[in-house]
């Protein structure tokens, strides 16, 4: 186990976290931890048969132009873990440079991994480039997602300019099966308002379920979306390259967050079993 620290300065920061989980009999233990300021990891106590939970914390309070974050999580064969965030990630106005986030998620053998983030809030003028890479081995399963909020909607602020590039690359046994990129730049207000784009949505979200049985759960996922969707949300799901992909557009940020969390819990219980709920930090 290693912890690296560096003093704060006015320069851009490069935070990093590397986590690995390993099976230990019928339990999962942390086998590797590396963290570099301003990223930290907390491990709250879990009860009963709940899987180990790692909570990412950005101690700087948010990201500005030039900042970068690298996160790597590995669930080895037979292990199971949930990784989430302590609070919404804030991306502040940039004077020109992009901030970058690189997520690397890997599941080996029959491991199970969940990446359940809280929202990424894009302030006016923010510039974000993020890529999430998911690599699933034979028999492995993962649920991973992201939530984007376009402006400080609770304060009445909208995102009208800047850059948002949120990309995904999913591999099964090393073979690329799905690549996707959501890109907004320059006059973002026009793109958000366009009926051909986001049709006035103030938030958008994605969930990916990667497993050998993904296609078998398509009808169930659609039923859950119907159950947890109202007039403030548009949602749909499909199967591409053996992956179950769910997308949301939200016209109310809180409504989207609540629907997202409710779907996640119901879907996980259906495909994995058990009665685990959302992690406590998600309910504060």
C-alpha positions as CSV (number, residue, x, y, z in Angstrom):
1,X,0.0,0.0,0.0
2,X,1.4,3.4,-1.0
3,X,0.3,7.0,-0.4
4,X,1.9,9.8,-2.4
5,X,1.5,13.4,-1.5
6,X,2.6,16.7,-3.0
7,X,2.2,20.3,-1.8
8,X,-0.5,22.5,-3.2
9,X,0.5,25.3,-5.5
10,X,-1.1,27.6,-8.1
11,X,0.0,25.3,-10.9
12,X,-2.3,22.7,-12.4
13,X,-2.7,19.5,-10.4
14,X,-2.4,15.8,-11.5
15,X,-4.4,13.6,-9.2
16,X,-4.2,9.8,-9.4
17,X,-5.7,6.7,-7.8
18,X,-4.9,3.1,-8.4
19,X,-7.1,0.5,-6.7
20,X,-7.1,-3.3,-7.0
21,X,-9.4,-5.8,-5.3
22,X,-8.7,-9.5,-4.9
23,X,-10.8,-12.5,-3.8
24,X,-9.9,-13.9,-0.4
25,X,-12.0,-17.0,0.0
26,X,-15.6,-15.9,-0.1
27,X,-14.6,-12.3,0.6
28,X,-12.9,-9.4,-1.2
29,X,-9.9,-7.6,0.1
30,X,-8.0,-4.5,-1.1
31,X,-4.8,-5.7,-2.7
32,X,-3.4,-2.4,-4.0
33,X,-3.8,1.3,-3.2
34,X,-2.0,4.3,-4.6
35,X,-3.3,7.8,-4.3
36,X,-1.9,11.2,-5.2
37,X,-3.2,14.7,-4.2
38,X,-5.8,15.9,-4.8
39,X,-7.5,12.5,-5.1
40,X,-8.1,10.4,-2.0
41,X,-9.9,7.2,-1.3
42,X,-12.1,6.4,1.7
43,X,-13.3,3.0,2.7
44,X,-16.6,3.2,4.7
45,X,-17.7,0.3,6.8
46,X,-20.1,-2.0,5.1
47,X,-22.5,-4.4,6.8
48,X,-23.8,-7.9,6.2
49,X,-22.9,-9.3,2.8
50,X,-22.5,-5.9,1.1
51,X,-19.5,-5.7,-1.2
52,X,-16.5,-3.5,-0.3
53,X,-17.0,0.1,-1.2
54,X,-14.3,2.7,-2.2
55,X,-15.2,6.4,-2.2
56,X,-13.2,8.8,-4.3
57,X,-12.7,12.3,-2.8
58,X,-11.3,15.4,-4.7
59,X,-9.8,17.4,-1.9
60,X,-9.3,20.5,-4.0
61,X,-13.0,21.0,-4.3
62,X,-13.1,20.8,-8.1
63,X,-11.2,21.0,-11.3
64,X,-10.0,24.0,-13.3
65,X,-8.3,24.3,-16.7
66,X,-5.1,22.3,-16.9
67,X,-6.0,19.9,-14.1
68,X,-5.9,16.1,-14.8
69,X,-7.1,13.1,-12.9
70,X,-6.2,9.4,-13.6
71,X,-8.2,6.6,-11.9
72,X,-7.5,2.9,-12.3
73,X,-9.6,0.2,-10.7
74,X,-9.1,-3.6,-11.1
75,X,-11.4,-6.3,-9.8
76,X,-9.5,-9.6,-10.0
77,X,-11.2,-13.0,-10.6
78,X,-13.8,-13.8,-8.0
79,X,-13.7,-10.4,-6.4
80,X,-16.5,-7.8,-6.2
81,X,-16.3,-4.1,-5.4
82,X,-18.2,-0.8,-5.7
83,X,-16.5,2.5,-6.4
84,X,-18.3,5.8,-6.0
85,X,-17.6,9.4,-5.3
86,X,-18.1,11.4,-2.1
87,X,-19.9,14.3,-3.9
88,X,-20.6,15.8,-7.3
89,X,-17.4,16.7,-9.3
90,X,-17.3,20.3,-10.2
91,X,-15.5,21.6,-13.3
92,X,-15.0,25.3,-13.1
93,X,-14.6,28.0,-15.8
94,X,-11.4,27.7,-17.8
95,X,-9.4,30.5,-19.2
96,X,-8.3,28.3,-22.1
97,X,-6.9,24.9,-21.0
98,X,-8.9,21.7,-20.8
99,X,-9.2,19.6,-17.7
100,X,-8.8,15.9,-18.3
101,X,-10.2,12.8,-16.6
102,X,-9.1,9.3,-17.5
103,X,-11.0,6.3,-16.0
104,X,-9.6,2.8,-16.4
105,X,-11.8,0.0,-15.2
106,X,-10.8,-3.6,-15.5
107,X,-12.6,-6.8,-14.5
108,X,-10.8,-10.1,-14.6
109,X,-12.3,-13.6,-14.7
110,X,-15.7,-13.8,-12.9
111,X,-15.1,-10.6,-11.0
112,X,-17.8,-7.9,-10.5
113,X,-17.2,-4.2,-10.5
114,X,-19.5,-1.1,-10.2
115,X,-18.5,2.4,-11.0
116,X,-21.3,4.6,-9.6
117,X,-20.3,8.2,-9.8
118,X,-22.2,11.3,-8.6
119,X,-22.8,14.1,-11.0
120,X,-20.2,16.0,-12.9
121,X,-21.3,19.7,-12.8
122,X,-20.0,21.8,-15.7
123,X,-19.8,25.5,-14.7
124,X,-20.2,28.2,-17.4
125,X,-17.0,28.2,-19.5
126,X,-15.8,24.8,-18.3
127,X,-13.6,22.7,-20.6
128,X,-13.7,18.9,-19.9
129,X,-12.2,16.0,-21.8
130,X,-13.0,12.6,-20.1
131,X,-12.6,9.1,-21.3
132,X,-13.8,6.0,-19.5
133,X,-12.2,2.7,-20.6
134,X,-13.8,-0.5,-19.5
135,X,-12.0,-3.9,-20.1
136,X,-14.0,-7.0,-19.2
137,X,-12.4,-10.5,-19.1
138,X,-14.1,-13.8,-19.8
139,X,-17.0,-14.2,-17.3
140,X,-16.5,-10.8,-15.8
141,X,-19.4,-8.4,-15.2
142,X,-19.5,-4.6,-14.6
143,X,-22.0,-1.8,-14.3
144,X,-20.5,1.7,-15.0
145,X,-21.9,5.1,-15.7
146,X,-21.6,8.9,-15.7
147,X,-23.9,11.8,-15.1
148,X,-23.3,15.3,-16.7
149,X,-25.1,18.4,-15.5
150,X,-24.9,21.4,-17.9
151,X,-24.5,24.4,-15.6
152,X,-25.3,25.1,-11.9
153,X,-29.0,24.5,-12.5
154,X,-29.9,25.0,-8.9
155,X,-28.6,28.5,-9.1
156,X,-30.3,29.2,-12.4
157,X,-27.0,29.1,-14.4
158,X,-26.9,27.4,-17.8
159,X,-23.9,26.2,-19.7
160,X,-23.6,28.3,-22.9
161,X,-20.0,28.0,-23.9
162,X,-17.0,25.8,-23.3
163,X,-16.1,22.2,-24.2
164,X,-17.5,18.9,-23.2
165,X,-16.1,15.6,-24.6
166,X,-17.2,12.5,-22.7
167,X,-15.9,9.3,-24.4
168,X,-16.3,5.6,-23.8
169,X,-14.2,2.6,-25.0
170,X,-15.4,-0.9,-23.9
171,X,-13.4,-4.0,-24.6
172,X,-14.3,-7.7,-24.1
173,X,-11.3,-9.9,-23.7
174,X,-9.1,-7.2,-25.2
175,X,-11.3,-6.6,-28.3
176,X,-13.0,-3.3,-28.7
177,X,-16.8,-3.8,-28.8
178,X,-18.1,-0.3,-28.3
179,X,-16.7,3.2,-28.7
180,X,-18.8,6.4,-28.2
181,X,-18.1,10.1,-27.8
182,X,-20.4,12.9,-26.7
183,X,-19.0,16.2,-27.9
184,X,-20.2,19.8,-27.3
185,X,-18.1,22.9,-28.1
186,X,-18.3,26.6,-28.7
187,X,-22.0,27.6,-28.8
188,X,-23.2,24.9,-26.4
189,X,-26.5,26.7,-25.7
190,X,-27.7,26.2,-29.3
191,X,-26.7,22.5,-29.2
192,X,-28.4,21.9,-25.9
193,X,-31.6,23.6,-27.1
194,X,-31.8,21.9,-30.5
195,X,-34.5,19.2,-30.9
196,X,-32.0,17.2,-32.9
197,X,-29.5,17.2,-29.9
198,X,-30.6,17.5,-26.3
199,X,-33.9,19.3,-26.8
200,X,-33.5,21.6,-23.8
201,X,-32.2,18.9,-21.3
202,X,-30.1,20.2,-18.4
203,X,-28.5,16.9,-17.6
204,X,-27.6,13.6,-19.3
205,X,-26.5,10.2,-18.0
206,X,-25.2,6.9,-19.2
207,X,-25.1,3.4,-17.7
208,X,-23.3,0.4,-19.3
209,X,-23.8,-3.2,-18.2
210,X,-21.1,-5.4,-19.6
211,X,-21.6,-9.1,-19.1
212,X,-22.1,-12.3,-21.1
213,X,-25.8,-12.2,-20.3
214,X,-26.3,-8.5,-21.1
215,X,-28.8,-9.0,-23.9
216,X,-31.0,-11.3,-21.8
217,X,-31.8,-8.3,-19.5
218,X,-33.0,-5.9,-22.1
219,X,-36.7,-6.3,-21.6
220,X,-36.3,-6.1,-17.8
221,X,-34.2,-2.9,-18.2
222,X,-36.9,-1.3,-20.4
223,X,-39.6,-2.2,-17.8
224,X,-37.5,-0.6,-15.0
225,X,-37.1,2.6,-17.1
226,X,-40.8,2.8,-17.5
227,X,-41.3,2.4,-13.8
228,X,-38.7,5.0,-12.8
229,X,-39.2,7.7,-15.5
230,X,-41.6,10.6,-15.5
231,X,-42.3,13.8,-17.6
232,X,-39.0,15.3,-16.4
233,X,-36.9,12.5,-18.0
234,X,-36.5,10.8,-21.3
235,X,-34.7,7.5,-21.3
236,X,-34.0,4.5,-23.5
237,X,-31.9,1.3,-23.6
238,X,-30.5,-1.0,-26.2
239,X,-27.9,-3.7,-26.7
240,X,-24.8,-2.9,-28.8
241,X,-21.8,-5.3,-29.2
242,X,-23.1,-7.5,-26.4
243,X,-23.4,-4.5,-24.0
244,X,-26.6,-3.2,-22.4
245,X,-26.5,0.7,-22.7
246,X,-29.0,3.0,-21.0
247,X,-29.2,6.7,-21.7
248,X,-31.1,9.5,-19.9
249,X,-31.9,13.1,-20.7
250,X,-33.2,15.1,-17.8
251,X,-35.1,18.4,-17.7
252,X,-34.8,18.5,-13.9
253,X,-31.4,17.5,-12.4
254,X,-32.8,16.1,-9.2
255,X,-35.4,14.0,-11.0
256,X,-32.7,12.5,-13.2
257,X,-30.5,11.7,-10.3
258,X,-33.3,10.0,-8.4
259,X,-34.4,8.0,-11.4
260,X,-30.8,7.0,-12.1
261,X,-30.2,5.8,-8.6
262,X,-33.5,3.9,-8.4
263,X,-32.8,2.1,-11.8
264,X,-29.2,1.2,-10.7
265,X,-30.4,-0.4,-7.4
266,X,-33.3,-2.3,-9.1
267,X,-31.2,-3.4,-12.0
268,X,-28.3,-4.6,-9.8
269,X,-30.6,-6.6,-7.6
270,X,-32.1,-8.3,-10.6
271,X,-28.8,-9.3,-12.3
272,X,-26.6,-9.9,-9.2
273,X,-29.1,-10.7,-6.5
274,X,-28.9,-9.5,-2.9
275,X,-30.6,-6.5,-1.4
276,X,-27.8,-3.9,-1.5
277,X,-29.0,-0.3,-1.7
278,X,-27.2,2.9,-2.9
279,X,-24.1,3.7,-0.9
280,X,-24.7,6.1,2.0
281,X,-22.7,9.0,0.4
282,X,-25.2,8.9,-2.5
283,X,-28.1,9.6,-0.1
284,X,-26.6,12.7,1.7
